[in-house]
Amino acid sequence: MDTLQRNIHNSDMPVVCRSCEARHGGLCGVLTPAQLLELNRQSSRKGFETGNELLGQGELVPYYANILSGVIKLSKMMSDGRQQIVGLQFAPDFLGRPFNAESSMTAEAATDVEICLFPRRVVDRMIGEVPNMERKLHGQSLKELDEARDWMLTLGRKSAQEKVASFLHLIATHIDPEKGDVSCFDLPLSRADIADFLGLTIETVSRQMTKLKKEGIIQIENNRHITVPDLDALNDAAGND
């Protein structure tokens, strides 16, 4: 077992951190027990119900957070009131932009969400003191950039069916990182939000989901619960490599 794995399960760590499965792939996974203990003294857990706002666009950012469970919807508002969903975040993503005192977008709980909060000043200081933390955040930023480029391809070149299948594949593979079986999940967004995210109409989203259902690629129960019998078939329908 390598040093990082020993650190993750080290008995010197706070109990709440040792039992946090989402932490292993997140920001805290790179910290030593002593560093984690320091951060834990400043941290707190908080839950948000579906629809509650975590951060508002243009607001001062008092904290950063690790997402422990649930899905967060990121959106941007234009000066004329038009709004666009620009991204989704899942456990164990890091919520916030280090050294940015003001939020550039709105973060809202798309499902019931639990997060671990860290004061912004504490994390900004630790980033300068802990190279592994800086590298971890840099790596996540590059990952988000790659995903944004992939999503540009989805929005710009894919057909309506490929867009909807791409969205469902994204949810299936990200909504519950601790779950081995990704074949069943509840949609974290309404049909209207899915349409907004994909640049489609609500009618088109519903029509394409019905088509995917008729083709046996997905099963739909109660309008929100999705079963994917074959994830590879959904990936193919999304036009992914």
C-alpha positions as MATLAB code, in Angstrom:
seq = 'MDTLQRNIHNSDMPVVCRSCEARHGGLCGVLTPAQLLELNRQSSRKGFETGNELLGQGELVPYYANILSGVIKLSKMMSDGRQQIVGLQFAPDFLGRPFNAESSMTAEAATDVEICLFPRRVVDRMIGEVPNMERKLHGQSLKELDEARDWMLTLGRKSAQEKVASFLHLIATHIDPEKGDVSCFDLPLSRADIADFLGLTIETVSRQMTKLKKEGIIQIENNRHITVPDLDALNDAAGND';
ca = [
       0.000    0.000    0.000;
       1.479    3.365   -0.983;
       2.014    6.349    1.297;
      -1.151    8.132    0.169;
      -3.333    5.120    0.926;
      -1.738    4.765    4.378;
      -2.407    8.456    4.996;
      -6.037    8.104    3.960;
      -6.648    5.442    6.605;
      -4.235    6.804    9.220;
      -5.661    6.612   12.731;
      -4.261   10.083   13.483;
      -6.823   11.621   11.143;
     -10.126   13.085   12.332;
     -12.778   10.354   12.487;
     -15.140   12.265   10.216;
     -12.405   12.408    7.547;
     -11.516    8.718    7.814;
     -15.146    7.830    7.155;
     -15.485   10.224    4.194;
     -15.320    8.058    1.083;
     -15.787   11.042   -1.254;
     -12.600   12.538    0.156;
     -10.319    9.870   -1.270;
     -10.551   11.218   -4.808;
     -10.871   14.847   -3.797;
      -8.679   17.686   -2.619;
      -8.139   16.331    0.904;
      -6.703   13.068   -0.396;
      -3.322   14.729   -1.021;
      -2.922   16.046    2.534;
      -0.868   14.508    5.316;
      -2.675   13.664    8.577;
      -1.290   16.834   10.198;
      -2.399   19.020    7.288;
      -5.797   17.370    7.229;
      -6.201   17.912   10.945;
      -5.446   21.609   10.497;
      -7.999   21.927    7.707;
     -10.558   19.890    9.631;
     -10.430   22.328   12.554;
     -11.687   25.026   10.176;
     -14.169   22.915    8.201;
     -17.868   22.126    8.613;
     -20.391   19.949    6.842;
     -23.605   21.373    5.487;
     -26.581   20.029    3.565;
     -28.631   21.844    0.933;
     -32.019   20.742   -0.329;
     -32.819   20.593   -4.030;
     -33.211   24.082   -5.487;
     -31.277   25.905   -2.764;
     -28.546   28.304   -3.852;
     -25.031   27.696   -2.534;
     -23.373   30.702   -4.187;
     -24.763   33.546   -6.248;
     -23.190   35.068   -9.326;
     -21.270   38.206   -8.363;
     -21.326   37.401   -4.637;
     -18.230   37.426   -2.455;
     -16.984   33.875   -1.866;
     -16.606   33.158    1.863;
     -15.739   29.481    1.430;
     -14.695   26.687   -0.900;
     -16.103   23.187   -0.611;
     -15.644   19.518   -1.406;
     -18.831   17.956   -2.762;
     -19.555   14.870   -0.651;
     -22.782   13.789   -2.343;
     -25.349   15.064   -4.806;
     -25.196   17.206   -7.940;
     -24.571   20.953   -8.180;
     -25.809   22.980  -11.144;
     -23.667   25.894  -12.350;
     -25.310   28.685  -14.324;
     -24.584   32.170  -15.612;
     -27.000   35.068  -15.932;
     -26.831   37.635  -18.736;
     -27.567   41.308  -18.209;
     -31.014   40.947  -19.804;
     -32.039   38.148  -17.434;
     -31.384   35.200  -19.717;
     -29.755   32.278  -17.925;
     -27.666   29.359  -19.163;
     -26.632   26.197  -17.338;
     -22.892   25.965  -17.995;
     -21.911   22.888  -16.020;
     -22.610   20.229  -13.435;
     -20.434   19.190  -10.520;
     -20.417   15.862   -8.717;
     -18.645   14.288   -5.735;
     -15.728   14.624   -5.092;
     -15.365   17.834   -7.158;
     -14.016   21.009   -5.580;
     -16.460   23.926   -5.582;
     -14.861   27.333   -6.021;
     -11.963   29.077   -7.753;
      -8.912   29.673   -5.548;
      -7.856   33.307   -5.173;
     -11.109   34.550   -6.773;
     -12.920   36.629   -4.184;
     -16.089   36.863   -6.288;
     -18.186   34.044   -7.752;
     -18.450   34.192  -11.543;
     -21.539   31.983  -11.635;
     -24.442   30.703   -9.565;
     -24.140   27.319   -7.857;
     -27.451   25.625   -7.041;
     -28.298   22.216   -5.601;
     -29.718   20.182   -8.479;
     -30.390   17.369   -5.978;
     -30.070   17.205   -2.227;
     -26.403   17.983   -1.656;
     -23.909   17.571    1.174;
     -20.669   19.545    1.108;
     -17.649   20.063    3.355;
     -16.938   23.786    3.719;
     -13.504   25.384    4.092;
     -12.875   29.098    4.717;
     -11.445   30.667    1.562;
      -8.554   32.353    3.380;
      -7.429   29.034    4.900;
      -7.392   27.152    1.593;
      -5.717   30.026   -0.279;
      -2.942   29.989    2.336;
      -2.533   26.210    2.304;
      -2.291   26.135   -1.497;
       0.896   28.192   -1.199;
       2.252   25.936    1.532;
       1.260   22.480    0.205;
       2.529   21.754   -3.343;
       0.407   18.601   -3.618;
      -2.747   20.647   -3.013;
      -1.756   23.108   -5.720;
      -1.075   20.248   -8.161;
      -4.389   18.595   -7.308;
      -6.331   21.784   -8.027;
      -4.321   22.364  -11.192;
      -5.145   18.833  -12.312;
      -8.847   19.350  -11.662;
      -8.784   22.619  -13.610;
      -7.202   20.867  -16.602;
      -9.761   18.060  -16.326;
     -12.594   20.617  -16.337;
     -11.029   22.309  -19.384;
     -10.909   18.995  -21.263;
     -14.520   18.258  -20.306;
     -15.589   21.747  -21.420;
     -13.952   21.170  -24.809;
     -15.714   17.823  -25.151;
     -19.001   19.512  -24.267;
     -18.371   22.179  -26.933;
     -18.210   19.324  -29.447;
     -21.446   17.880  -28.068;
     -23.298   21.194  -28.319;
     -21.796   22.249  -31.629;
     -21.716   19.108  -33.742;
     -23.816   16.302  -32.310;
     -27.372   15.480  -33.300;
     -30.247   15.919  -30.860;
     -30.245   12.207  -30.010;
     -26.475   12.215  -29.483;
     -26.780   15.247  -27.193;
     -29.414   13.605  -25.006;
     -27.484   10.311  -24.938;
     -24.304   12.245  -24.025;
     -26.093   13.890  -21.122;
     -27.429   10.554  -19.837;
     -23.968    8.985  -20.152;
     -22.474   11.898  -18.201;
     -24.962   11.413  -15.367;
     -24.606    7.630  -15.335;
     -20.825    7.789  -15.023;
     -20.576   10.698  -12.545;
     -23.636   10.886  -10.275;
     -22.438    8.383   -7.659;
     -18.651    7.768   -7.676;
     -18.882    5.227   -4.834;
     -21.516    3.122   -6.563;
     -20.185    0.201   -8.537;
     -23.391   -0.247  -10.542;
     -24.033    2.840  -12.701;
     -26.965    1.331  -14.581;
     -29.698    2.993  -12.462;
     -30.037    6.625  -11.435;
     -32.529    9.453  -11.003;
     -32.218   12.425  -13.338;
     -30.826   15.384  -11.371;
     -32.359   17.928  -13.755;
     -35.876   18.604  -14.973;
     -36.677   18.276  -18.692;
     -36.565   22.092  -18.898;
     -33.089   22.221  -17.342;
     -31.847   19.402  -19.577;
     -33.115   21.328  -22.587;
     -31.338   24.465  -21.360;
     -28.107   22.557  -20.773;
     -28.189   20.959  -24.235;
     -29.501   23.915  -26.232;
     -32.668   22.014  -27.226;
     -36.390   22.447  -26.672;
     -38.201   20.520  -23.951;
     -40.206   18.719  -26.634;
     -37.036   17.609  -28.415;
     -35.524   16.267  -25.189;
     -38.672   14.285  -24.403;
     -38.900   12.993  -27.973;
     -35.269   11.821  -28.018;
     -35.572   10.131  -24.629;
     -38.644    8.294  -25.885;
     -36.679    7.240  -28.966;
     -33.802    5.953  -26.846;
     -36.344    4.042  -24.765;
     -37.966    2.466  -27.852;
     -34.537    1.403  -29.096;
     -33.908   -0.371  -25.786;
     -30.933    1.826  -24.892;
     -32.602    3.160  -21.725;
     -35.621    2.384  -19.572;
     -37.655    5.153  -17.932;
     -39.773    4.868  -14.788;
     -41.794    7.641  -13.171;
     -40.351   10.139  -15.676;
     -37.109   10.565  -13.657;
     -35.685    7.114  -12.884;
     -33.400    5.845  -15.646;
     -32.042    2.336  -16.141;
     -29.239    1.720  -18.637;
     -29.089   -1.982  -19.569;
     -25.855   -1.537  -21.563;
     -23.618    1.463  -20.865;
     -21.567    0.788  -24.009;
     -24.726    1.017  -26.126;
     -25.537    4.390  -24.525;
     -21.967    5.526  -25.188;
     -22.322    4.527  -28.847;
     -25.646    6.403  -29.096;
     -23.838    9.467  -27.721;
     -21.335    9.304  -30.574;
     -18.396    9.026  -28.176;
     -15.099    7.350  -29.070;
];
